[in-house]
Amino acid sequence: MNWDKFFRVLQFLRITDDSNNLSLTNIALVAAMTNAACKADTGIQDVMGVVATVAGYQFKRYMQPTDTTSGDETAAIKAAVASLETKVSGIQMSGQMRR
């Protein structure tokens, strides 16, 4: 079995995170929603189970650090934008000179 494809499927289904660790909150969320969807009569316990797992999932997402770009990447992006601006202004000037 090709493990790389297996892990990609798990990441697509959000069962694992980017470092191939199991995400228990995602598994609990899928299990609670499947349980509530498959039952013909849903009670308050089923609804509270889904609410609790959604709350846990949202809390986990809130507590995870956001991926911000470093100062070096920001400086490189600004330099690239400045370079493009000079190229565009040079093209505009050459177009005006031809007229």
C-alpha positions in Angstrom: 0.0 0.0 0.0 1.2 3.5 -0.8 1.3 5.3 2.5 1.7 8.7 0.9 -1.6 8.4 -0.9 -3.2 7.1 2.3 -2.0 10.1 4.3 -3.2 12.5 1.5 -6.7 11.0 1.7 -6.7 11.4 5.5 -5.5 15.0 5.1 -8.2 15.6 2.5 -10.9 14.3 4.8 -9.3 16.5 7.6 -8.7 13.4 9.8 -5.0 14.4 10.1 -3.3 17.7 10.2 -0.3 18.9 8.1 2.2 16.9 10.1 0.1 13.7 9.8 -1.1 13.7 13.4 -4.6 12.5 14.1 -7.1 15.3 14.8 -9.4 14.1 17.6 -11.7 17.1 17.4 -12.3 16.5 13.7 -12.9 12.8 14.3 -15.4 13.7 17.1 -17.1 16.2 14.9 -17.6 13.7 12.1 -18.8 11.1 14.5 -21.3 13.3 16.2 -22.7 14.7 12.9 -22.9 11.2 11.5 -24.7 10.0 14.6 -27.2 12.8 14.4 -27.8 12.4 10.7 -28.4 8.6 10.8 -30.9 8.6 13.6 -34.6 8.9 12.8 -35.4 10.6 16.1 -32.8 13.0 17.4 -33.0 13.9 21.0 -31.5 16.7 23.1 -28.6 14.5 23.9 -27.7 14.2 20.2 -28.0 17.9 19.6 -25.9 18.7 22.7 -23.3 16.2 21.5 -23.0 18.0 18.1 -22.9 21.4 19.9 -20.2 20.2 22.2 -18.0 18.9 19.5 -18.5 22.0 17.3 -17.6 24.1 20.3 -14.4 22.0 20.9 -13.6 22.2 17.2 -14.0 26.0 17.1 -12.0 26.4 20.3 -9.1 24.3 18.9 -9.2 26.4 15.7 -9.2 29.6 17.8 -6.2 28.5 19.9 -4.0 27.4 17.0 -1.5 30.0 16.0 -2.0 31.7 12.7 0.6 31.4 10.0 2.1 34.9 9.5 4.8 35.8 7.0 8.2 36.6 8.5 9.9 39.9 8.0 12.2 38.5 5.4 9.3 37.3 3.3 7.6 40.7 3.6 10.7 42.6 2.6 11.1 40.2 -0.4 7.5 40.8 -1.5 7.9 44.6 -1.2 11.1 44.5 -3.3 9.3 42.4 -5.9 6.4 44.9 -6.0 8.8 47.8 -6.3 10.6 46.1 -9.2 7.3 45.5 -11.0 6.3 49.1 -10.5 9.5 50.3 -12.1 9.1 47.9 -15.0 5.5 49.0 -15.6 6.4 52.7 -15.4 9.2 52.1 -17.9 6.8 50.4 -20.3 4.3 53.3 -19.9 7.1 55.9 -20.6 8.3 54.0 -23.7 4.7 53.9 -24.9 4.3 57.7 -24.4 7.5 58.4 -26.2 6.4 56.6 -29.3 3.3 58.8 -29.7 
